[in-house]
Amino acid sequence: MSVRFTIPPKRSISGITLFLEANYDNLHKEFNDLQMSEFKAKVKSRFKILSKDNRDIYKKNAKIMKEKYYKDLKNYLVKHLNNQVIKEIELTREKIIKISNKREKKENPVEENSSLNRDFSLKEILLKRRIILKKSLIIKEVLGNLLEKMKEAAELDRNLNLKSLPAVKKVVLLKEVKQYLYIIHYHQYLIEQLHLLDVIRDWLTPLPDKSLPELTIREEMYKIIELLRLEQYPAQDLRDYLLISNERVQILQKKDPSKYEFKSFGKLIKHLCKHPKETRINRLKLRNFILNWACSIVGPKYKLSAPNSKEILKRYNALKNFFK
């Protein structure tokens, strides 16, 4: 069975680059002896000498290519958000930081021709930053749409449960949720700007018939909460996240009295920690979340590390033998 690999769309190029590609042979012959920085400066000057109509042709073609690039990139991100593009963004950001640090540390005297190199490299850095920003905005738009889908799925499951029908909308969306919410880089943005904690609360809230959401949904939401690492945020920020969640629940209950049983994110985690129908391993995991958050807010002498499933089972068996 052959595996098909897909690659990100090629980045669009500027009008000057299109001009260089169209006239490369002539320009190369004329300016062959020049250094790269001087060669680029000559190409720019030749482009500026062109008539306005000719320049507009190159700029128009570059604009068309740019629009196509972002359209293709958006389609690519929907399917490959957590693969190559995120790595490319991080690598580009690291390169920019390295370039800027090297230039700050240089103590050699500046030569006359080196000013062209410096100006051009700074423009390159600014362009790269612009590209990173645009890619980041596209990803944030995709994440915002995903959270809206999650809210709709939670509401639809509630309505299906009221009609005594299987609540399957969240299960259908679960694969897409895992693909996007496992991206750690955007967690703070999701928490602060898109209220991710409230969306997770909607997915974990018991259904109208008092039954818990499916075990697979609960386990995946607990994994996402673990990846959020809320205990690593400053104590004031963590306290604010929990207080804001509480305020938003009160507003929600006033708008829709049918959701009076809804709890804030922190209170829901505490409720599920004591729920008799929750599994033992999940209850221990939830208890560990609460302890870590409490330690972060209170400021302990030590921090609890989040145990894996083997450690949880080991502790559980030890407690079970102790209380026999």
Secondary structure, DSSP 8 states (H G I E B T S, - for coil): --------------HHHHHHHHTHHHHHHHTTTS-HHHHHHHHHHHHHHS-HHHHHHHHHHHHHHHHHHHHHHHHHHHHHTTTHHHHHHHHHHHHHHHHHHHHHH--S---TTHHHHHHHHHHHHHHHHHHHHHHHHHHHHHHHHHHHHHHHHHHHHHHHHHTT----HHHHHHHHHHHHHT-GGGHHHHHHTS-HHHHHHHHHS--TTS----HHHHHHHHHHHHHH-GGGS-HHHHHHHHHHHHHHHHHHHHH-GGGTT---HHHHHHHHHT-TTS-HHHHHHHHHHHHHHHHHHH--SS------HHHHHHHHHHHHHHT-
